[in-house]
């Protein structure tokens, strides 16, 4: 007897529908799986046999052939256990043949018949809705996650027997409400940072326009504290972004159990020993890296010069394009990577008080800071030097805006960008193309002259010129000005000072 069950395979950060065909025929008791299965899928025969037997059903002592179509798509993981088991039970008449064709099924089986959670349930649910599949059967722990999509009936099964009962109509499907609310975010406020008014201003500009930031200062100056307070300055994710970010985390297996979606801006801080594949993605098949997990959020790279140089250079394309292309012999995988980079570095390996009072030799400093290449530094819009905090400044009860006040200004500036760019334009000033940058907003003649002179005196590249203009455009938005003036450009150029100080 032949049975078909619809399932799905995770490819990159999306899901592709897979037809699980099971043929049970007379002959020697052989179990064969075809259709480019990986080792985890091939090993499913042992899990499926034990789960069927321990669930109280008879395992057919015949020739079983399992085909996973399309045959040229690589299948990986244990999510095909449940559809294969249901296919076998359908082929021998335990499950009604008309029911599995109405829904898609994913789930991993334990030996006792329990259905274990799988990665990518949210991506599978989105694909089912897009393809017009009305019903999705998933493990109970993935049900709330999958139900967050809407427009599709989600059934959660805790055991194989429950799945069979649902499909046969003997058990009403469980109803799942919205995902559990996330835990309250960590209380991080800008007022916790003493002094560093110049760096706080740069952080506000970064949040308003989506610009990348480099913080350079001695140990204890507040670089890490400032970096961790950038994400709370950003507006909350909208519903489309919640699904976009949560799908990435679901595919990576990082979503909390019971389907709590990601509703706050991601903050990722990889260690400086991370590999290229860990940072930008890779593997076989390719999996998302840290830059993709930080999509729509913040990527913090502490002690930037300590990262291997080839790892740092791999950031060039994501910073420029907002995507990562992983090319392998089997094909090309595209991962989104629209994040804000916040990098921190000491002025030298010894961690001296400042670049002006460094006891290291020029050669030592050049070797240390020279690990950050010019092309990478060119892609960082705001380069801020933090001085050491003095005793009087630390003890003083400084008056500065809290995170809520800065977040309100950031929200107003971002709304001005959306109104100016329209629904078809870029989201933020940092995402503007060269053509869009010259079309939106007026730029004063004096501002153009100042930027042109800076290209000669500061050695700015054409990219550096455009990025300085984008920062000036954000400063104008914060000031609620329609025109970019020379004052806005002058402030933007202050954040390009390390371009000439770090380069011979």
N, C-alpha and C positions, 0 to 999 in steps of 0.2 A: 504494500500500500504506500502511496505517496502523499505527503503532507507539506504544506508551505506555511511558514510563519514569518511575518515581517519584523525585522529588527533594524539596528542602526550601528554604524561604526564611527568612532570619532576620528576625524581627519583634521589635523591642525587644531583650530579652535571651533570647528564646525562639525556637523554630523552628516553622514551620508547613509541613505536607506540601503539596507542589505536584505535580500531574500534568503531565508534559511529553508532549504529544501531537504526533507528527510525521506529516504526510501528504505522501507523495511521489507526485505524479500527473503524467500526461502533460500537456504544455503548454509555454508559453514558460518559459525558465529564470529564474524569479523566486523569491526567498527572502523570505518574510514572517514576522514574529514578532508575535503578538498576545497580550493578557493583561496589560496595564499594565506593559510592560517599561521600564526606564530606559535611558539612553543606553548604558551598559555592556553591557546585555543585547542591545540592538539591534545593537551593534557585534560581537556574538559571531559573526554570520554570516561575517565575514572570517576570524576566528580558527578557526572550525570548518571552513570549506572548506580553509584551508591545512593545518590539522592532519591532516585526513582524507587529503589528497593526499600530504603528507610522511610519513604513516605507512604508505603503500603501498597505499591503497585508492582506488577510483575514486569521484569525486564525481558523483552523478547529475546529468545535464544536463537536469533536468526542473523542474517547479514544486514547490517545497518550502514547506509551511506549518507553522509551529511555533506551537502554542497552549499557554499556561501557565495552568493552572486551579488554583484559582479565579480568575476573570477580574477580580474586584474587589480583589484583593490586590496591592499594589505589589511588583514584583520588581526587585531591584537587585544589582549586582555581577557577577563573572565565574563564580560557582559553577555556573551552568547550562550552561557550555560542554560539559562532559563528558556530562551526560545528553542534551543535544541531539545531540551527535555519535553517541552510542550509539543514540539513537532513529532517526537517519538510516540508520545501518548495519543496524539491525534491520529497518527498512522495506524495504531493498533485499536482505535475506537474508544479510548477512554475520554477524550475531549471531542466535542462536536466539531465536525469539519468546517462548518460555516463560521464559527466564532473567531478562530485565530486570524482569518483573513480580514477582519474588521478593525484590528488594532495592531500597534507595534509593541514589541516586547523587548526589554533589556533586563538583565539581572544575573548575578553570580550565585551559584549554589554551593552551600556547605554540604558535607557528607550526610548530615541528618535531615536534609531537605529544607533547611532555613535559606531564605533569600537574602544575600548580602548586598550592601550598597555598592554602587559603581561610580566611576568618574564620568562626567559629561552628561548627566541626566537633563540638565537645563538646555544644553545644546541639542540633544535629541528631541526635546519637547518643541523647541523653536523650529526645527526641521519638519517635524510632523505637522505643525500648524501651517507652515509654508506649503507643504505638499498636500494638504487637505486630508490628512489622517485624523479621524475623529476621536480615537481612543488610544491611550498609551498605558501599558501595564509596566510598572516599575517596582523596585523594592520599596517597602514601606518607609525606610529611612530617606529615600529620595523623593517621596511623593509630594511633600510640600514644595520642595525645590522645583519639581517639574510643573506643579500646578500654578506657579507664579506667572507663567506665560499667559494664561487665559485663552479662551476660545477652543479648548481641548479638554476632554474628559480624562482625568488621570485616576488610575486604579493602583492602589498600593497593596502589595502582597507580602506578607511576612514569611510564608512558607509555600512550598510547591503545591500542597493540597489546597491552600487558599486560592492560588492562581487557577488551578483546575476548576474549583467551585465557582469562581467569578466567571470564567469563560463558559461554563455550562449553564449559567444562570441559577445555580443552586444557592448562591450567596450574594446578597446585594452589595454593590461596590461601596467602599468606604468613602466618605466625603472629607475633603481636606480644605481647611481654611487658608488664609494667607500665611506666608512664612513667619516664623517666630521673629519678634523684633530683635534688632542687634543689641548687644550689650552697650551701655553708655560709653561714649568715647573718653579717652584719657583727658584729664583736665590740664590743658596746656595753654598758657596765656602769655602774651608778649610782656606783660608787666613783670613776669618772673625774671626777665633778663635785665640786669643793671647796666645803665649806660648804653653805649653802642647805638646812638640815635641814627647815625649814618647808615648802619647796617639794617636797622629796622625800616628805614625809608626804602632801602633797596628791596627788602623783602615785600613791602607793600606794592612796589612797582612790579616786582616779579609776579605776585599773585594776580594783579589787575590785568596784566598782558600776557601771562603764560611764558615768561622769559626764564632762561636758565641762569643760575647764579653760581659764582665761585667765591667762597669765603676764605681769606688768607689771614692767619693770625697766630699768635703764640698759644701754647696749651693753656686752657682755662679762660680764654677770652670770650667764650660763649658761642662758638661756631656750631656745635652740635645742638645746643639749646635753641638757637635761632632756626636751624634746619628743621627740627621737629615741630616747630610752630608755624611752618608754611602751610601744611595741609589744613589746619583749622581755619586759616584765612580764606580758603577757597570756598566758593558756594557749594551747597550740597549737590549730589548727583541727581539729575532728572531721571524720570522713569526709563527712558531709552538707555541712558548711560548705566543705570543700575543693572539692567539685563545684559548690557554689553560687558561690563566689568565682571558681573557674577558668572557669566558664561565662561570667561577666561579662567576664573578661579575654580569653577566646577570641572573644567577639562583638566586642570592641574591637580585636582583632588584636594583643594584647600578650603572648600566651602565647609562650614560647620555642619554637623549632623542636624537633621530635622529641617534643613533647608533655609537657614538664615541667610538672606541675600546680603551682598555687599552694598551698603547704603552710605558709607563714608568714603572719602577719597583714599585710595590705597597709599600706603607709605612703605616703601621697600628700602632696606639698608643692607646690601650684600657686603660680606667681608672682603678684604682686599686680596684674599687667596682665590676668589671666584675664577672659574675658567671662562673662556669665550662662549662655550656652549651654555654654561650656567647663566651668563649675563644676557646674551642676545638670543639664546635658543639654539637647539640642535638636537643631536641624537638620531637614532634610527628606529622608528620614524621620528621626524622632528617634533620636539615639544617646546612650549613657550618658555622663554627665559625671564630674567628679572625685569628687563625693560618692558616686556609685555605684561607681566604681573603688575607693573606700576602704571599701566595704561589709565589715562584720565586722572592720575595722581602724581605722586612725588617719588623720585628715585634719589636717594641720598647715598653719596659715595664719600665716606670719611677717609681721611689720609689719602687723598687722590694720587700723589706721586708714588705711593707704595704699591699701587696696582701694577701688574706687568704691562709694559708698554703696548704689546700686541692686543691686550684686552681693552685698554683705553682706546686704541685706534678703531676697534670694532664698533665704537659708539658713533662714529661719524655719520653713517647712513641713517640710523634711527633718529639722531638729532636733527638731521636735515629734512628727512622725508616723513617721519612719523610712522614708518612701517619697517619691518624686518623681512627680508627675503632669504629663506634658507633653501639653497639649491643642492639637490642630491640627484643621483642617477635616476631615481624613481620619479622625480618631478620636483616642482617648486612649491614651497609652502610659504604663505604670506601671513605674518602676524602683526596686529596693530601694536604701535609703540608710541602713542602720543602722550608723553609724560613730561614733567618738569624736572630737570636735573638740578640738584643742589649738591655741590661738591665743596669739600673742606680740605685745607692743607695748611701745614705749618710753613713758616717762611724759610725754614731750612731743616736739615735732619736733626740738629740739636734743639730746635724749638726756641730760637732766640726771640727777644721781645718784639722786634720789628725788622723790616728790611733795612731801615736806616741805622739800626743799632745791632747789626748781626756780627758776631765774632768769627763766623766762618769765612774762609777764603772765598774769593770769587769763583774759583774753580769748583770748590765743594758745593756752593750754592747753585752753580750752573748745572752740575751733574744731577743734583737733586730735583730742582725745578724743571730742568730740561727734559724730564720724563713726560711732561705735559707738552705735547707738540703744538706748534703754531696753528695747524689746521683745526685741532680740537679746541684750543683756546679761542680761535676765531668764532666758534659756534656758541660760545658762552657770552650772553649779552651783558650781564652785570658781574663785574669783577671788583670785589670789595675787600679792602684791607682793614682788618680789625686791630686796633691797638690793644695793648694790655690794659686791664681795668685797674685803676689806682685805688688805694685804700679809701680815700675821701669819696670817690665816685661810687664805690661799692657800698659804703656806709650810708650815703645820702638816700633819702626817700624820694627818688626821682619821679617826676610827674610825666607819665607817658600814656598814650592811648592804649586801651586794652584790646584784646583780640576782637571783641564784638564791634567796637567802633571802627577798627580798621576793616573788618569784614564788610561792614555796611558801605564804606567807601569803595571797596573792591567790587562789590555787587553793582553799585551805580556805574562804575567805569566799564564793567563788562556789559552792562545793558546798553551803554552808548555805543559800544563796538557792535553789538548785535543789531541795533537800529541802523547803524551806518552801513554795515556790510550786507544786511538782508539775509533771508533764509538760505539763499544759494551760495553765500560767501563763506569765508573762513570764520571760525568761531572767535578767534582771538587775534590781537595784533601780531603776536609772535608767529602765527601761521600764515600771514599774508605772503603771497608771491610778490615778485618784483613788480609785476604789472599792476596788481591790486594795490600795492603800497603807493604807487604814483597816481592812482586814480582816486583813492579815498582821502578826504580831508585836504585842506589847504595847508601849504607850507610857505612861510614867509620868505622873502628874498634873502634877508639877513641870515636866516637859518640855513638856507642852501649854501650861502657863502661860508658860513662857519664849518659846515660838514666838509665842504670841498677843501678848505684850508687844513682841516684835521687829517684828511687823507695824505697830505704832504708832510705835515709836521709830526704826526703820530704814526705814520706808516700804516694807516688803515687800509685793508683790502677793500675791494668792491663789496664783498659780503659783509665786512665789518661796518662799512658805510651804511648799508641797508639795515643792518641790525641796530645800529645806533639810532637811525631814523625811526625804526619800530619802537624802540624804547622811548624816544622823544614823543611819539604819537601816544603812547600809554601815559606818559607824564601829563600831556595835554588833556587826556580823558579824565585823569584824576583831578585836574584843575578845572574840569568842565569847560574847556576851551575848544572851539571849533578849529582854530588855526594853530599849527605848530610854530612856535616862536623861537627866536635865538636863545632865550632863557631856557626853554625846554631842551633844546639841543645841547646847550652848555652843560646842563645837569646830566644828560645822557652820556656825554663824552667823559664826564668824570669817572664813569664806571668802566672805561676802556683803558685806564691808566696802566694796568699790568701788561698790556700788549707790548709796550715799549720798554718797560722796566725789566721784564723777564727775558727779553730777547737781546742778543748782542747787536 
